[in-house]
Amino acid sequence: MACTLRNSTVCAALAGMVFAFPAFAAIDVMTITSERTEGNLQEVPIAVTAISQEDLENLQIYEATDLQRYTPSLNMFNNITSPTNLSPSLRGGLQQDASLITAESPFGIYIDDVFVGRLNGNNVQLTDIERVEVLRGPQGTLYGRNTAYGAIRFITRTPDDEFWLNADVGAGNYDQVRVNGSIGGPLGDSWAGSFSAQYNTKDGQFFNVATNEDTNEQENIAARGKIRYRGSDTFDAQLAVSYVESENDSNPLVKGITPNVPSNCADFPSGVCNPSAGEIAQFTTDDLVWLNGEYNVNTPVVQLQPEPPVGSLGDRPRGKTEQSIVSLNLAWDLFDDRLTIKSITGYVGLDDYFHTDFSGNTGDPNQFFGFTGASDIKSDQWSQEFQAIGSIGDRLDYIGGIYYLNEDGDQNFGWNGSNLVLDDDGDPNTPPAFFPGFNPVSGSDLSVETKSIAVYGEASYNFTDRLKGTAGLRWTEDDKDFNALFTSFIGIPQTTVPLEGKWSEWTPKFALDYQFDTSGAVDSMLLYGSAARGFKGGGFSAIAIFSPADFAVYG
């Protein structure tokens, strides 16, 4: 359990337990690396959920959003702009505006130890994954990029001396077809390699009465190749390259109304409220709500949609996302394996485009709104991390690291209006004003450069064979430059907004754990308590400036 506090408020620490009784079953031993060294899941003093490759297959976990079904306190749902864009939440840390280049996840997402910063395209397609680890709470004393609320690690399968060949085909409703394949094994005395690919396609779940066709179709292609070189027993090098391409119609907006909508609203053709210009003046901003494809809203609404959803879109939504990741992981074992030096180099490239109809109508000039939104994002991220992992004697284990990240991102975002109906004076007895189409109604060109530097370390001392204490410390500095060019509504002159900011913080961690005797009635039981500070740097977006978050977590 954990208690998350803001403004350094003090509360009582809560201890965590992991245990099972032999009367039910012996605990399967799973080796994880959440603490950067191999350890038994039942003996790691971190709130962690680990899912093995076998469990991923048995539980039908095919992409990142599926993890929320089996992971406490984790929510990962698609952003409305694209099925590949995430709006994630972990332990209350939430990021909603995933469609913006300035959006940052409240927790770290790592693929083979490389941090992936953009939420666009981050609905990871789980092909050839060896293990997934979800760590809750601040992890900054163990991981390169600051991870204020936690971390999700995707560990891909590593080729070795054993040959494998796997393939499977699946089918589902809406004519869904999913094909996976993986091959790997030795390529010589010192070399090994692997290649995996996935193809997934599904028809639309939303019927558009305006165009008489289904929309919300998806087609995803994912591929990954990995080369491993082991020149000696003390050196290991792994080069991995992955590519994901997703073409989709994006998630259509589905209209709903609050219960206080006037009863004399226009008819609801096909289950969608499309008030004409004559009725729009009867509505207030509190009367209309917008629901995305997953109906993730907090406002009580009357959902007018049947299943599957039916609606009217004059302009078909569409989108395409391309993501490339290159990682080079090097490891040297020194002093009879008492010290390991690691280098983790990563590149993440992203191209993300979407075009979405926000009107929910057929484009009739007498209908409300009638505008579309489009976005084009390009991002390049480089990161470098060095780690030293070792032990002194039989009681002291330690890890230390330095980290650098640089990301350049650009986004062109705009609204195109066909026609717009406004209630100009707020009087329901007077007709609303009518404006012809504006192109664009508004728009923005955003660019952001992020630089992050960090130094971190953590040490654990075994007081006895069962009692262990841990202390860690991290220093983080984030530097951001932001530029925006806004094109305002109805031809108002453009506005340029240049901003810059720098934020830094020290964040400590303390933990104490006790491993009970496993030879008695309990198969495995670990009692632990911890206190840690989390930090998330400030920044800028097209919506508002946000301050850094600094909080304490006990658990």
N, C-alpha and C positions, 0 to 999 in steps of 0.2 A: 504494500500500500504506500501511498505517497501523499504529502500535503504540499501543494504549490502555493507559495506566498509571494506577494509583491511588496515593494518598499521595505524589504528586510524585516517584516513582521515575524515575531518569534512564535513558534508553536511547538508542541511536544513531538518528539521523534517517534516514528512508528517502525516497528521491526518487521522484517519479512521472514517467512518460513517456506521451505520447500521440503515436503515429506510425502511418504507413501507407506502403506502397510502391506506386509507380505500376504495377508489374507486375501488381498485383491490381486496383486501381481507384482513381480519384481520390476523395478524401473529399468527401462532400456537406457544404456549409456550412450549419450550423444556427445561427441566432441565438437566444441565450438571455439571460436577465436575472437569472441566479443571483447576480451581484454588484451587482444593483440598477441596472445600466446595460447596454445592449445590447452583446453581445460574441459572437465566434465560439466555438463549443463547443470547438474544438481549441486555442484560445488562452487559456482560462480556467484558472488554476492552482488548481482545486478538484476533488476527487474527485466528479464529478457524472455522473449518467445522465439524459439528456434523451430523451424520446419524443414525437415529433411527432404531430399529428392523424392524418396518413396512416398512421403506424406503429401508432397505437392501433387503428385500424380493421383493418389488415392482420393484426395479431397477436391480434385478438379480445380486447382488453383492455376490459372493460365496467365493471368496478368496481375499487375500490382494492386488494382482495386479489389481483387478477390481476397487479399490478405485480411481485410477488415472483418471478414466473417469468422475468423479464428484467432484474432489478436485483440486482447482487452485494450480499451481506451484508444484504439486506432480507428479513424474514419478516413477513407480515401474514396472520393467520388469524382466523377468526370465534371470538369468545367463545362458550361453550356456551349462554349465555342467549339469544342472538339472532344471526341472520346479519348484522345491521347493526352489531353491536358488535365492535370490533377488539381483538386482543391482539397489538400490534406489537413488532417487534424490529429494531434497526438497529445494526450494529457491536457487538453484545453487549448493548446497552441494551434491557432487556425490561420490559414491563408486563403482568402476567398478570391481575390482578383488575379487568378492564375493566368489570365489572358494578357496581362501587362508584362513588359520586359523588365519592369522593376520589381516584380513579385518575387519573394524569397520564401522558401519553405521554412516552417518553424522547426523542422528537424532535418538532419542530414540524410541524403540518399546517396549511397555508395555502391558502385559496381566494380568489383575487384579492387576495392580500396580507393577508387578514384571518385571524388565528390562530383556529383552532377547537380549544378545549381538551378537550371531552368526547370520550372514546373511544366512548361510546354513540352510535349513529347515524352513525358516522364512516366506514363502508364506502362511500365516496363513489361515487355512480352517475355514470359518466363520460359525460355527455351534453353535446355542443357544447363539448368541451374543445379548445383550441388547442394546448396543450403541457403535459407533465408533467415536472418537474425534481426529481430526487432528489439531495440534497446530503449527503455523508457527512462527519462530523466537526463540531466546534463551529462555529456560524455566528452567535454572539451579537454580533459586531461589525458585522453587516449587517442583522439582523432584529430586530423589536421584541420579541417574546416570546423569552425565553431558549431556545435550541435546543442543548442539551448534546451530543446524539449526531448531530444532523443536522436536515434539514428536507425536507419534501415539499411542493412547490408545484404546485397545480392552477391553470393560467391558462386562463380561459374565453375564448371567442371574443369579440372586440370589434367591434361594428358600425361601419361606415364608409360611404364613398360607393359601395361596390360591393354590389349586391343578390345575395342567395343564397337558395336554397330546397333543403333536403336532407330526404330521408326514406328509411328503410330498415326492413325487417321481417326478423326471424330466428326460427328454430324449432330446438328441440333435444329431447333425450330427456326423459322425465318430463313430456311435453306442455308443454315450455317455449315461451313466445312472448315475443319482445322487439320492441317498436315504438319507433322513434326519429323525431323530426321537429324541424327547425330552420328558421327563417326570419329574415332580417335585411336591413337596408339603410338608405338615406337616408330621412329623414322631413321634409326641408326643407333650407334652405341651411346651417343650423348644427346640425341635429339628426340623429341616427341611432338606430335601435333594433333589438332582436332578441328573439326568444322561442324557447325550445326546451322539449321535453317528452319524457319517456320512460315507457313502461309495460312492466313485466316481470312475468310470472307463471310459476310452475312448480309441478307437483304434488309431493306428498311423496315422499321417498326412503326412508322408514322405515315398515314395515308393522307395525301394532299388532294383535297377535292378541287382545288383551283386548277391543277395541272393533270389530275386524274392519274397519279402515279405515287408509288411509295418513295419516301425519303428517309434519311438517317441510315443509308447504306454504309458499310465499312469494308475495307480491304487493306490488310496489313501484311507486310513482308518483313521478316527479321532474319539476319544472318550474322554469324560470329565465327571468326577463325582465331586460333591460338597456337603459337609456337613456343616450345619450351626447350631450353638448353641447359644441361647440367655438365659443365666441363670437369667438375670434380665433386667430391662429397661435400665440399664446403661452399660451392657457388651454384646459384640457381637463377636463371633469367627467364622471364615470361613476357612475350609480346602478344597482345590481344587487340583485335580490330573488330568492331561491330557496327552494323548499319541497320537502321529501322526506317521503313517508309510506310506511311499510313495515308490512304486517301479515303475521305469520308464526307458525308453531307452535313457534318456537325450535328449537335443536338438541337432539335427545333424547339423554339419557345412554344409553350402550350398555355393558353389563357385560362384563368380561373377568376372567380369573383368572390368578394367577401359577402357575407349574408345581408349586409345593409344596402346592396345595390337596389335601385328603384325597380319595382315590379313591372313598370311599363317600358323596360328596356326593349330594344328591338328583338325580333325572334332570334333563336339560337340555331342557325343552320349548321347541321352536322355537329352539333354539340359545342360550337364555339360562339361566344358573344361577339358579334361584329356590329356595334352600334353605328348608325349612320350619323351624318353631321347634325341632324335634327335632335338626336338623343344625347350626343356627347356632352352637352352642357349640363346634363343632369348628374354627371359623375364628378366625384372629387378624387384627389390623388389617393385617398384611403380606400376607395372603392375597388380599384383595379390592382391586381397583383399579377406577377408573371411567374410561371412555373417552368423549370427546366425539365429535361427528359426524365429525370429521376425523382421529380417532385420533392426536392429537398428545400422545404420552406418551413418557417416557424409560424407564419401567420395562418390562423384558421381560415380555410377557404372552402368554397363549394367547388369541387372539381367537376367541370362540365364534360370531361373527356371520357369516352368509353374505352374499352380495352380490346384491341390496340388503339392508341390515340388517333383521333381523326381531326383534321383541321384544314385551314386554308392559308396557303402561302403563295403570294404572287411571284416570289423570286426564290428559286430553289437554293437552300444552303449548301455550301460545299467547302472543302478544306483539304489541305495536304500538309503533312509534317514529315520532315527528314531529319534524322539524328545520326551523327557519326561519333563514335568513341574510340580513341586509341590510347592504350595504356602500356607502359613498360615498367615491370616490377623486377628489381634486382635485389638479391639477398646474398650476403657473405656471412658464413659462420666462422667465428674466430675463437682462439683460446679454448680449444676442445669443447666447442659449442657453449661456452659460458657467455659469449657475446655475439649478437647478430646485428649487422648493419644492413638497413634496407633503404632503397631508393624507389620512390613511387612517382612516376611521371605520367601526366594525363592530359589529354586534349578532348574537348567536347564541342562539337559543332552542331548548330541547329538552324534549320530553315522551317518556319511555321507560318502557314497562311490559312485564313478562314474568311468566309463571306457568309453572313447570316442575315436572314430576314427577321427583323424584330417587329414587324407589323402584325402578323397573324391574320392577314386578310388577303383578298384577291387583287389588291391594287386599285380598286374602285376609287375614283377621285373624291367620292363623298364619304370615304371611310376614315376612321381614326388612325393617326400616325401614317403608316405607309412609308417606312424608311428601312434601309438596310445598313449593316455595319460590316466593315472589312478591315482586316489587319494583316500586315506582313512583317514578320520578325526574323532577324538574323542575329546570331550570337556566336562568338568564339571565346572559349574558355581554356586557359592553360593553368596547370597547377604542378607544383613540385614539392615533394615531402621527403625528408630524411628522418630515419628513426634509428635509435639504438636501444636494443632490448637485451637484457642480460640479468645475471645474478651474481651476488657476492656471498661466498660461503654457502651454507645450506639454508639460511634463514631470510636473506634479503633478495627480493626480485624488483627490478625497476624497468621503466620505459621512459625514454625522452625523445623529443622530436622538434623539428622546425618545419614551418609550412609557409608556402607562398602561393597566392592565387591572383590571376589577372583575367578579367572578363570584359569584353567590349560587346555591347548590345545595341541594336537599333530597331525601332518599330515605327512603321507608318500606319496610323489608325485614322479612320474617317467614317462619317455617317453620310449616306446619300439619301436624300428625301425625294419621294415622288410627289406627295401632297401632304400637307399638314393642316389639321383643324384645331384651332385653339379657342377657348372661351376667353375672349379678350377682357371682359369687365367683371366676370364672376357672377353675373346676374343670370339665373337660369331662365328668366323670362325673355331674354334677348338672344338672338341667334349668334352662334359663335363666328369668329372671324375665320376666313379661309385663305390659305397661302398656297400659291403654286409651288411646284417642286424646286428645291434648292440643291445644287450639287457642287461641292458638298455642303450639307447643313452645318457640319463642323468637322474638324479634323485636327490631328496632332502628329508631329514628327518628334519622336523621343529618342534620345541616345543617353546611355549611361556607361560609365567605366568604373569598375570596382576593383580595388586592390586590397588584399587582405594578407597580413603577416601575423604569424603566431609562433610562440614558443611554449611548449608544454612538457609536463613530466609527471610521473606517478611512481610511487614506491610502496611495496608491501613487505611487512616484516612479520615473520612467523614467530610469535612469542612461545608457542608450544606447537605440538603436532596438530592441534585443533583450533587454536586461537590465533587470529591474524588481524593486524591493523594495517590500514592503507591511508596514505595522504598524497594529495596531488595538487598541482598549481598550474595555472595557464595565464598567459598574457596574450591578448588579442588587440589588433588595431585594424580597423576598417576605414578605407579612404574611398569616397565616391564623388565623381563628377557627373552632373546631370544637366542636360540641355533639352529644352522643349520649345517647339514652335507651334503655337495654337492658332488655328483658324476658327474664329468664333461664329456664332449663329447669325444668320441673315446678313452676311457681308461685313460685320464689324471688323476693323483692321486687325491684322495678325499681331500676336503677342509672343515675344521671346522671353523665356525664363531660363537663365543660367544659374545653377546652384552647385555648391560643393560642401562637403562635410567630412569630418574625421571623428571617429569615436574609438576609444580604447578602454580596456577594463582588465583587472586581475580577478580571476575566478578560482577559488579553492575547492577542494573536495576532501572529505574525511569519511572513513568507513571502518567498521569493526565487525568481524564475523566469527562464528563459532561452529565447528563441524562436530555434531554429536556422534557418539560411538555407533557405528552401523552394524555391530554384531548382535545387538539386542532385538527388541520387538519391532523396531522401526528400520526399514530398509535404508533410507537415506533422509537425513534431516539437517538443514542448514539454517541457523539463526543469524540474521545480520541487521545492522542499522547503518544509515549513512546520512550525511549532510553535505550538500553541494550547492554552489551558486551557478546560475545560468545567465548567459548574456547573449543578446541578439542586437547587432548594430542597427543604428538608425538608417534613414534613407529617404528617397523621394519617389513619387509616382505621379501619374497624370491626375490623380484624385487629390492627394494631400501629402504633406511632409509628415513622416512618422519618426518618433523619437526612439532611442534605443530602449530595449527591455532588459531589466536587471532584476533577478528574483532568486529566492532561496527555495530549495527542495529538500525535504526530509523524508526518508523512507527506508 
